[in-house]
Amino acid sequence: MPLPELIEIVPLEKPVQAEITVPGSKSITNRALILAALADGETRLRGALWSEDTQVMVDGLRALGFEVSVEADLQEFCNRTIMVQGLGGKIPRSGTLDKPLEIFAANAGTAARFLTALVCMGGGIYRVQGLKRMHERPQEALFDALRELGYCVDSVNDKLPATIHGSGPKPGAHCVVSIGESSQFASALLLCARTGGWHVNVVGENAEESPYVAMTGQLVERFPKRGGEFPIEPDASSCSYFWAANDLMAPRKLIRWKPGHEPPLSDIVVEPFPASGWQIDARFLTQERGRVVSRVSDLGDSILTAIVIAPFDHEPTKFVELGRLRIQECERVIAMRIELTKCGAKVVEGGDTLEVFPSRLHGAEIETYNDHRMAMCFSILGLKVPGIKIKNPACVKKTFPNFFQKLAAPPPPGLGATLLDAKTGRKLGVDELFAD
């Protein structure tokens, strides 16, 4: 049974003791899938996220001819063990100019960009396309870098859909790629650079410190080149919703966390903790209230979680360097301002900055813009604020299909929240809350 079109989150009456598992990191899973395809031999990815974005990547690899098999994960329903038979850099299938091999990327930025770079290793013609929103998102910096490396990329407006002429490795080729609009451009190139023989120079805002580029570099170095096993840790962006829920329900002074140390104590615990230090959103636990928070240097996608709970702070919080949020699944800067304002928050937008002031909030019907993170952020707000209703809740399938089940399941594996079909007032059972 599909999720209702509009659901209401009923606030929790008191803090809960819960130990939550969240699915694997999307960022790590989709990078690992590309590296597994390039490896020489079979790689087993344990704890891999199984959601819309990673299924799109798996479908793309299968379309290219790679053998990919999937097994259930007993610890987390939305994880899988994924086996990929790598071919040492070879791409099994390709198309022709008259009939390119079609790759569908939906609205998955990682799949669209990573597969575009990967098919350059092939020996034929490939056409990468996606949903309307994906066709609006930037690709020019990646296409320009691939052209500089010597590959032919045809696109009417330097966005998708695009036709890529695969011509194999080009040892010694050089390119410069800007991460001003997205770090995924650099990650796409770096994932394939060893196989392609490419030298990639990354430029743009904080190019040397970009956390997602750094994650890619770490993965490339540590990934088994001749097959083997590779674990995927939980997604820190997904963890942030439950860390925020804990802070809303049982506020406490945050303890500064460092990679390799035990996470702070709390009533709502996420286990296992994503402690590698690769995911910038694990820093969500370190953020102090009433300050300036940067999308570039402080938080990744979890900055949306921080914005949603900022009205409960005692001081205004300024969120800066938000430009990339404008070109993701939706125009997130405007979307956050509009939807938080609906709830009674005072939010001021200026340039690529949002300043959120302490505010008394009330219920509202939240437009999610088919953006999974909008749906999840505002659902957490609903655990505290009466009357929060979420439109199109099924959009969470992009990265966290069982998110609403985690909210509703009895503690300790869930929060024990009540979720209603907002049109009928009927309480929804846990088995009705999976997004597919």
C-alpha positions as CSV (number, residue, x, y, z in Angstrom):
1,M,0.0,0.0,0.0
2,P,1.5,3.4,-1.0
3,L,2.0,6.2,1.5
4,P,-0.9,8.7,1.6
5,E,-0.3,11.9,-0.4
6,L,-0.4,13.9,2.9
7,I,0.6,12.7,6.3
8,E,0.6,14.4,9.7
9,I,3.3,13.9,12.3
10,V,1.9,13.9,15.9
11,P,4.4,15.4,18.4
12,L,6.0,13.1,20.9
13,E,4.8,13.8,24.4
14,K,8.1,13.1,26.2
15,P,11.7,12.1,25.4
16,V,12.2,8.5,24.3
17,Q,15.0,6.1,24.8
18,A,15.8,4.7,21.3
19,E,18.6,3.0,19.5
20,I,18.1,3.7,15.7
21,T,19.9,2.1,12.8
22,V,20.0,4.1,9.6
23,P,20.8,2.9,6.1
24,G,24.3,3.1,4.5
25,S,25.8,6.2,3.2
26,K,24.6,7.1,-0.3
27,S,27.8,9.1,-1.0
28,I,30.0,6.1,-0.1
29,T,27.7,3.5,-1.7
30,N,27.6,5.1,-5.2
31,R,31.3,5.9,-5.2
32,A,32.0,2.3,-4.1
33,L,29.8,0.9,-6.9
34,I,31.9,2.8,-9.5
35,L,35.2,1.6,-7.9
36,A,33.9,-2.0,-7.8
37,A,33.1,-1.9,-11.5
38,L,36.6,-0.7,-12.2
39,A,38.3,-3.3,-9.9
40,D,39.7,-6.5,-11.2
41,G,37.5,-9.2,-9.7
42,E,34.4,-9.4,-7.5
43,T,33.8,-6.9,-4.7
44,R,31.3,-7.4,-1.9
45,L,29.9,-4.1,-0.6
46,R,28.4,-4.8,2.8
47,G,25.9,-2.3,4.4
48,A,25.3,-0.6,1.0
49,L,22.3,1.7,0.8
50,W,19.4,0.3,-1.2
51,S,17.2,3.2,-2.2
52,E,16.2,5.0,-5.4
53,D,19.6,6.7,-6.0
54,T,21.6,3.6,-5.5
55,Q,19.2,1.4,-7.5
56,V,19.6,3.9,-10.3
57,M,23.4,3.4,-10.1
58,V,23.1,-0.4,-10.1
59,D,20.7,-0.3,-13.0
60,G,23.2,1.9,-14.9
61,L,26.0,-0.6,-14.2
62,R,23.8,-3.5,-15.4
63,A,22.9,-1.6,-18.5
64,L,26.6,-1.3,-19.2
65,G,26.9,-5.1,-18.9
66,F,28.4,-5.5,-15.4
67,E,27.3,-8.5,-13.4
68,V,25.7,-7.1,-10.2
69,S,23.9,-9.3,-7.6
70,V,22.1,-8.2,-4.4
71,E,21.5,-9.9,-1.1
72,A,19.4,-8.8,1.9
73,D,21.0,-7.3,5.0
74,L,19.8,-8.7,8.3
75,Q,20.8,-5.6,10.4
76,E,19.1,-2.9,8.3
77,F,16.1,-3.4,6.0
78,C,17.2,-0.7,3.5
79,N,20.7,-2.0,3.2
80,R,22.0,-4.7,1.0
81,T,25.2,-6.7,0.3
82,I,26.0,-5.9,-3.3
83,M,28.4,-8.0,-5.4
84,V,29.9,-6.4,-8.4
85,Q,32.1,-8.3,-10.9
86,G,34.7,-5.8,-11.9
87,L,36.6,-6.1,-15.2
88,G,39.7,-4.2,-14.6
89,G,38.6,-1.0,-16.2
90,K,36.7,-2.5,-19.2
91,I,33.2,-1.6,-20.0
92,P,31.3,-4.7,-21.4
93,R,28.7,-3.0,-23.5
94,S,28.5,0.1,-25.7
95,G,26.3,1.6,-28.4
96,T,26.7,3.1,-31.8
97,L,26.1,6.6,-33.2
98,D,22.8,5.4,-34.7
99,K,21.8,3.6,-31.5
100,P,23.6,4.8,-28.4
101,L,23.5,2.7,-25.2
102,E,21.0,4.5,-23.0
103,I,21.7,5.2,-19.3
104,F,18.9,6.6,-17.2
105,A,20.0,8.6,-14.1
106,A,16.6,9.8,-12.8
107,N,17.4,12.7,-10.5
108,A,20.5,11.1,-8.9
109,G,23.3,13.6,-9.2
110,T,26.0,11.1,-8.3
111,A,24.7,8.5,-10.8
112,A,24.5,11.1,-13.6
113,R,28.0,12.5,-13.1
114,F,29.8,9.3,-12.1
115,L,28.4,7.2,-14.9
116,T,29.2,10.0,-17.4
117,A,32.9,9.7,-16.5
118,L,32.8,5.9,-16.3
119,V,31.5,5.4,-19.9
120,C,34.5,7.3,-21.2
121,M,36.4,4.1,-20.5
122,G,34.2,2.3,-23.0
123,G,34.6,1.9,-26.7
124,G,31.3,3.2,-28.1
125,I,28.5,5.8,-27.8
126,Y,26.5,6.3,-24.7
127,R,23.5,8.6,-24.0
128,V,22.9,9.7,-20.4
129,Q,19.6,11.3,-19.5
130,G,17.4,11.7,-16.5
131,L,14.2,13.3,-15.1
132,K,13.3,16.9,-15.9
133,R,15.0,18.3,-12.7
134,M,18.2,16.4,-13.5
135,H,18.2,18.0,-17.0
136,E,18.1,21.4,-15.3
137,R,21.1,20.7,-13.0
138,P,24.6,21.8,-14.0
139,Q,27.0,19.5,-15.9
140,E,29.2,22.0,-17.8
141,A,32.3,21.8,-15.6
142,L,32.4,18.0,-15.9
143,F,31.8,18.0,-19.7
144,D,34.5,20.6,-20.2
145,A,37.0,18.6,-18.2
146,L,36.2,15.4,-20.1
147,R,36.7,17.3,-23.4
148,E,40.0,18.6,-22.1
149,L,41.0,15.0,-21.5
150,G,40.2,14.2,-25.1
151,Y,36.7,12.8,-25.0
152,C,33.8,14.0,-27.2
153,V,30.7,15.0,-25.2
154,D,27.7,16.3,-27.2
155,S,25.0,18.3,-25.4
156,V,22.8,21.1,-26.7
157,N,23.2,23.3,-23.5
158,D,26.0,21.5,-21.6
159,K,23.4,19.7,-19.5
160,L,21.7,16.4,-19.7
161,P,20.7,14.7,-21.9
162,A,24.2,14.2,-23.3
163,T,25.9,11.8,-25.7
164,I,29.4,10.6,-24.7
165,H,31.8,9.0,-27.1
166,G,33.8,6.5,-25.1
167,S,37.3,6.0,-26.3
168,G,39.1,4.2,-23.5
169,P,41.9,5.3,-21.2
170,K,44.1,8.3,-22.2
171,P,47.3,7.9,-20.1
172,G,48.9,11.2,-19.4
173,A,45.9,13.4,-20.2
174,H,45.4,16.4,-18.0
175,C,42.3,18.4,-17.1
176,V,41.1,21.1,-14.7
177,V,37.7,20.8,-13.1
178,S,35.9,23.4,-11.0
179,I,33.8,22.4,-8.0
180,G,32.2,25.8,-7.7
181,E,28.8,24.4,-8.5
182,S,29.3,20.8,-7.4
183,S,32.0,18.7,-5.9
184,Q,30.5,15.7,-7.7
185,F,32.3,16.8,-10.9
186,A,35.7,16.3,-9.4
187,S,34.6,13.1,-7.7
188,A,33.4,11.6,-11.0
189,L,36.8,12.3,-12.5
190,L,38.9,11.1,-9.5
191,L,37.0,7.8,-9.3
192,C,38.1,7.0,-12.9
193,A,41.4,8.8,-13.0
194,R,43.6,5.8,-12.0
195,T,42.0,3.6,-14.7
196,G,42.0,6.4,-17.3
197,G,45.5,7.5,-16.6
198,W,44.2,11.0,-16.0
199,H,45.8,13.9,-14.1
200,V,42.9,15.9,-12.5
201,N,43.5,19.4,-11.1
202,V,40.6,20.4,-8.8
203,V,39.9,24.1,-8.5
204,G,37.1,26.2,-6.9
205,E,35.9,27.1,-3.4
206,N,38.1,25.3,-0.9
207,A,39.2,22.8,-3.6
208,E,41.9,21.2,-1.4
209,E,39.6,20.9,1.6
210,S,36.3,19.9,0.0
211,P,35.0,17.1,2.2
212,Y,33.3,15.2,-0.6
213,V,36.4,15.4,-2.8
214,A,38.5,14.2,0.2
215,M,36.0,11.3,0.8
216,T,36.5,10.3,-2.9
217,G,40.3,10.4,-2.5
218,Q,40.2,8.3,0.7
219,L,37.9,5.7,-1.0
220,V,40.2,5.4,-4.1
221,E,43.2,4.8,-1.8
222,R,41.5,2.2,0.5
223,F,39.3,0.4,-2.0
224,P,40.4,-3.2,-2.9
225,K,41.8,-3.0,-6.4
226,R,41.5,-6.7,-7.1
227,G,38.2,-7.4,-5.5
228,G,37.4,-8.4,-2.0
229,E,35.1,-6.9,0.7
230,F,34.3,-3.3,1.5
231,P,32.1,-2.1,4.3
232,I,29.7,0.9,3.9
233,E,29.1,2.9,7.1
234,P,25.7,4.5,8.0
235,D,24.7,7.7,6.3
236,A,25.6,10.7,8.5
237,S,23.0,12.9,6.7
238,S,20.3,10.4,7.7
239,C,21.7,10.2,11.2
240,S,21.2,14.0,11.5
241,Y,17.4,13.7,11.6
242,F,17.6,11.6,14.8
243,W,20.3,13.6,16.4
244,A,18.1,16.7,15.8
245,A,15.1,14.8,17.2
246,N,17.1,14.1,20.3
247,D,18.1,17.7,20.7
248,L,14.5,18.9,20.3
249,M,13.1,16.4,22.8
250,A,15.9,16.5,25.4
251,P,18.1,19.6,24.8
252,R,21.6,19.2,26.3
253,K,24.9,20.8,25.8
254,L,26.6,19.2,22.8
255,I,29.9,17.6,23.4
256,R,32.5,18.2,20.7
257,W,33.1,15.0,18.7
258,K,36.3,13.9,16.9
259,P,36.7,11.0,14.5
260,G,37.9,7.9,16.4
261,H,36.3,8.9,19.6
262,E,33.0,7.7,21.2
263,P,29.9,9.8,20.2
264,P,28.2,12.0,22.8
265,L,25.6,10.4,25.1
266,S,22.0,11.0,24.2
267,D,18.5,9.6,24.6
268,I,18.2,8.8,20.9
269,V,21.3,6.9,19.8
270,V,22.2,6.0,16.2
271,E,24.1,2.8,16.0
272,P,26.6,2.1,14.6
273,F,28.0,5.6,14.6
274,P,29.6,6.8,11.3
275,A,33.0,7.3,12.8
276,S,35.3,7.2,9.8
277,G,35.7,10.9,9.6
278,W,34.9,10.8,5.8
279,Q,31.4,12.2,6.1
280,I,31.2,15.9,6.9
281,D,27.6,15.5,8.3
282,A,29.0,13.6,11.3
283,R,30.0,17.1,12.4
284,F,26.3,17.8,13.0
285,L,27.0,16.7,16.6
286,T,29.6,19.4,17.1
287,Q,27.6,22.4,15.9
288,E,27.1,25.1,18.5
289,R,23.9,27.1,18.6
290,G,23.6,30.7,17.7
291,R,26.5,31.1,15.3
292,V,27.5,31.2,11.6
293,V,27.2,27.8,9.9
294,S,28.7,27.3,6.4
295,R,27.5,24.8,3.8
296,V,31.0,24.7,2.4
297,S,33.2,24.1,5.5
298,D,30.8,23.1,8.4
299,L,28.0,20.8,7.2
300,G,26.9,19.1,4.0
301,D,23.2,18.1,3.4
302,S,22.6,18.1,7.2
303,I,22.7,21.9,7.1
304,L,19.0,21.6,6.1
305,T,18.4,19.8,9.4
306,A,20.2,22.5,11.3
307,I,18.2,25.2,9.5
308,V,14.8,23.6,10.4
309,I,15.6,23.4,14.2
310,A,17.3,26.8,14.3
311,P,14.1,28.6,15.4
312,F,14.4,26.9,18.8
313,D,17.8,28.5,19.4
314,H,18.1,31.4,21.9
315,E,20.1,33.5,19.3
316,P,19.8,34.0,15.6
317,T,21.8,31.6,13.4
318,K,23.2,32.6,10.1
319,F,23.7,29.9,7.4
320,V,26.1,31.0,4.7
321,E,27.6,29.8,1.4
322,L,24.4,28.1,0.5
323,G,24.7,28.5,-3.3
324,R,24.9,24.8,-4.1
325,L,21.6,24.2,-2.4
326,R,19.9,26.2,-5.2
327,I,20.9,23.6,-7.8
328,Q,20.2,20.3,-6.1
329,E,16.9,18.3,-5.9
330,C,15.0,21.6,-5.7
331,E,15.9,25.2,-5.1
332,R,16.5,24.5,-1.4
333,V,17.3,28.0,-0.2
334,I,14.0,29.4,-1.3
335,A,12.2,26.2,-0.3
336,M,13.5,26.3,3.2
337,R,12.6,30.0,3.6
338,I,9.1,29.5,2.3
339,E,8.3,26.4,4.3
340,L,9.8,27.6,7.6
341,T,8.0,30.9,7.2
342,K,4.7,29.0,6.8
343,C,5.4,27.5,10.3
344,G,5.8,31.0,11.9
345,A,9.6,31.3,11.7
346,K,11.4,34.6,11.0
347,V,13.8,33.8,8.1
348,V,15.7,36.4,6.2
349,E,17.3,35.5,2.8
350,G,20.1,37.6,1.5
351,G,22.3,36.4,-1.4
352,D,23.3,32.8,-0.6
353,T,22.6,33.3,3.1
354,L,19.6,32.4,5.4
355,E,19.4,34.0,8.8
356,V,17.0,32.2,11.2
357,F,15.7,33.9,14.3
358,P,14.3,32.4,17.5
359,S,10.6,32.0,16.8
360,R,7.4,30.4,18.1
361,L,6.3,27.8,15.6
362,H,2.9,26.4,14.6
363,G,1.6,23.7,12.3
364,A,1.5,24.0,8.5
365,E,1.2,21.9,5.3
366,I,4.7,21.5,4.0
367,E,5.4,21.4,0.3
368,T,8.3,19.0,-0.2
369,Y,9.1,19.9,-3.9
370,N,9.7,16.1,-4.5
371,D,12.8,16.6,-2.3
372,H,13.6,13.8,0.2
373,R,15.5,16.0,2.5
374,M,12.7,18.6,2.7
375,A,10.3,15.8,3.7
376,M,12.6,14.4,6.4
377,C,13.7,17.7,7.9
378,F,10.2,19.0,8.4
379,S,9.0,15.6,9.7
380,I,11.5,15.9,12.5
381,L,10.0,19.4,13.2
382,G,6.6,17.7,13.5
383,L,7.9,15.6,16.5
384,K,7.9,18.9,18.4
385,V,5.4,21.2,16.7
386,P,1.7,20.2,16.4
387,G,0.0,20.3,13.0
388,I,3.0,19.6,10.7
389,K,1.7,17.9,7.6
390,I,4.0,16.5,4.9
391,K,3.0,16.5,1.2
392,N,4.3,13.7,-1.0
393,P,6.1,11.9,1.8
394,A,7.0,9.0,-0.5
395,C,9.8,11.2,-2.0
396,V,12.0,9.9,0.9
397,K,12.5,6.7,-1.2
398,K,15.4,8.6,-2.8
399,T,17.8,7.9,0.1
400,F,15.8,6.6,3.1
401,P,12.7,4.5,2.1
402,N,11.9,3.3,5.7
403,F,12.4,6.7,7.3
404,F,8.8,7.0,8.4
405,Q,8.9,3.5,9.8
406,K,11.8,4.5,12.0
407,L,9.6,7.4,13.4
408,A,6.6,5.2,14.1
409,A,8.2,1.9,15.3
410,P,8.0,1.4,19.1
411,P,11.2,2.1,21.0
412,P,14.0,1.2,21.1
413,P,14.3,0.5,17.3
414,G,12.0,3.5,16.6
415,L,10.7,6.7,18.2
416,G,7.1,5.5,18.7
417,A,5.6,8.6,17.0
418,T,2.0,8.6,15.7
419,L,1.6,9.3,12.0
420,L,-1.8,10.1,10.5
421,D,-3.3,10.0,7.1
422,A,-3.9,13.8,7.1
423,K,-7.0,13.6,4.9
424,T,-8.9,11.0,7.0
425,G,-7.2,11.3,10.4
426,R,-6.6,7.6,10.5
427,K,-3.5,6.4,12.3
428,L,-1.1,4.7,10.0
429,G,0.5,1.4,10.9
430,V,4.2,0.8,10.6
431,D,3.7,-1.5,7.7
432,E,2.0,1.3,5.7
433,L,4.9,3.7,6.0
434,F,7.4,2.3,3.6
435,A,8.1,4.6,0.6
436,D,8.4,2.6,-2.6
